[in-house]
Amino acid sequence: MIPAKFDYERADSVDAAVALLQQHGEDAKLLAGGHSLLPLMKLRLAAPAVLVDIGRIGDLSYVNDGGDHVAIGALTRHHDVAASELLDGECPIVSHTAGLIGDPQVRHMGTIGGSVAHGDPASDMPTVLLALDATFVAKGPSGERTIAAGEFFSGLFETALNADEVLTEIRVPKTAARGWSYQKFQRRSQDWAIVGVAAVMSGSNGNAAIAYTNMAEAPIRASAVEQALSSGANATEAAQQAAEGTNPPSDTFASAEYRRALAEVLVRRALEEASSR
């Protein structure tokens, strides 16, 4: 299909982008790589009156050592995240998952910030960042603020970002000494996940932080599984709680019942793999 008519603005700095968002209000959407927003526009599930292109703001593309964390610029392409030696050494679940996103064309154009800000519950990276308790940096008219991952994803394609804010950086904790896994089930290679599970070991006691892809209207933590693990359950026993607290969709790819059963399998696999690293 063809998107609805829209105006196009190009920002050459974050401040310029914020000013344009203030000018156009709720009618404006930011455009980075476009691989999340443009398909929705073609289906007319999104119809912004104005697109503000921030894809050429070069100083938002980086992967830097931040001391106790790794700082990733919001416009860093998935390919660069996947290829980062710093992330591979300090937070490998992020670089690994970035390499699973789409195909090479998508990874060379799509950005980590676009994936996060879009708030798609079927997207891989938000789930991983939620399991990591990552922190997001946003800039608006009043300056910068930080938002915890647990407070960022609020609903279907909804986040805690205000209409006049730009996501500028993602901060992930260094987890080189902790086990991890991202399990993703899809119909075909490069498809969106029918269900995905991220697990990051939280210490030497075998507990883990676990988050879901496509099991609710936003990425969510598997709280019941985490509680079972903290009570001494093994991977198989904890995975039996996988469906609790979820609200998976039913669509042409899978029913909600199928997703709940699949989540149990993937949680067990994720816990077993994370424990073995």
Summary of the structure (lengths in Angstrom):
residues: 277
radius of gyration: 18.4
end to end distance: 45.5
largest distance: 56.3
contacts: 951
relative contact order: 0.12
helix: 36%
strand: 25%
